[in-house]
Amino acid sequence: MSELSPDKAGLLRMLIDSAPDAVLHRLELALSDDAVRDGPLGSVWTLVDRENHDRTFRNLVLGPIIGLFKGPMAQFPPGQLGRLWKHLKAAHPAAMRQAELSAQVYNEEDIDPTAFDDLCALALQDLKTDPLPTALAGFGAERMIPVLSLVPVVRRCLPHLSDWLARMDHERRAAARVAYRDSVAMAPDAGPLFFQMLASRLNEPGEILRVISAVMDRPSERYLAASELGPFGVMVMDAIDGHLASVRGFDTRGGEAAGRAAGRAVQQAATAIAELEGAVQLSKDGEWGKRLAGQKRGLALSVEGRLKEIEAAVGQALPVVALRYSARLIKATPKLSADPDPRAVGHAMSLLAFSEEVRSSADTGGFGATRSRILEAVEKHIDPYVEDALEHLHSGEAEDAGRARAFLAVAADLLGLSRDGKAAQIVRRRLAAA
């Protein structure tokens, strides 16, 4: 690096080597422009690009175990993955070169991953050494040894995992059972670890219940709960509790983003409930059956409670005042005596974003009717509000046209969440033409 002194270049290299994957990706994007790469930062981009390629190669070789160092199924400190990889590069350069050659033409469906498994076997061999190599001192070898032992079995499963989750037919069920038997043949207690390693590669680890269910032929909750694989069912129910807590505790002051996050928690809870119901024969009198029934009730009540706040929230964001035209005729009309209240608007936007996000799980979750009724009431408030506010602008009756426009902009935003983006665009076009 000609632009930096050797000391500074070494420090930068160390920082890039230790940067989390997300940070490294952002650096790559920031430095990807040709003008940047050809300029003073070109040497920095070279370091970032080299590290990215190295991590891609690492994730290929150590694919069966990388999910155990980060994410919801993490079992080891994330820094240990880098330590193990650096040790392999330093201690076994010939095996590393052979793996690099395999990686250049690797296709998980067609190419034998023996070179990758050989590297993992060397890591296993080194962790069994007494004393441990200096680079692996304090690594927790007793926990990592069983993991590395299962690498070849798990690696064979990874290309088929998405198919197993999509549709478990007879052939796929047989393959999953063979892999499970291979894992327990290595060690009688290796079954749970085998499924943990597979689950660590899933965006939703609870989906591993589908594979467990196939291997165990959709077990009863009593049988599964008493087995060594029972913790996977408990893991799913614990995750549901976490999602419910997110729904109950979401703060509308976080605006639309907070509402959407809480809505995603509802979707995740509903998916997990369906996952457990599909994978296990639950009993209404069993411990799991009772717990899941309570979670389903809790989900419906929590969501309905938040949905029922929407109508009042929209009324505060788009306030109206009652005007008496005669003894029997009273009409609500937009209240334009003050500017829109940002807190009230944010509160309504957050709740409506939540409502939009839970749409796909509303019917199965038991709150579809409540959601439909409330959104219908909201639209009955917004639609005449828009018409009256536009009439104020057209007639010149509005004391402050800018304020009326501000409320109409709010109405468009709320309508976009309560109905759809097309309805919001229509209001915005009419506002622009007014």
URMO-V110134 format. One record per run of one state. SS is the DSSP state (@ for helix, = for strand, . for the rest). FROM is the first residue (numbers start at 0). TO is the last residue. If there is no record, write none. Layout:
BEGIN
ss,from,to
SS,FROM,TO
SS,FROM,TO
END
This chain:
BEGIN
ss,from,to
.,0,4
@,5,17
.,18,19
@,20,29
.,30,32
@,33,36
.,37,40
@,41,60
.,61,64
@,65,67
.,68,77
@,78,90
.,91,91
@,92,103
.,104,112
@,113,126
.,127,132
@,133,135
.,136,139
@,140,148
.,149,149
@,150,157
.,158,159
@,160,165
.,166,168
@,169,185
.,186,189
@,190,198
.,199,203
@,204,215
.,216,218
=,219,219
@,220,225
.,226,228
@,229,248
.,249,250
@,251,278
.,279,279
=,280,280
.,281,285
@,286,306
.,307,308
@,309,316
.,317,318
=,319,323
.,324,328
=,329,333
.,334,340
@,341,356
.,357,357
@,358,364
.,365,366
@,367,394
.,395,399
@,400,417
.,418,419
@,420,432
.,433,433
END
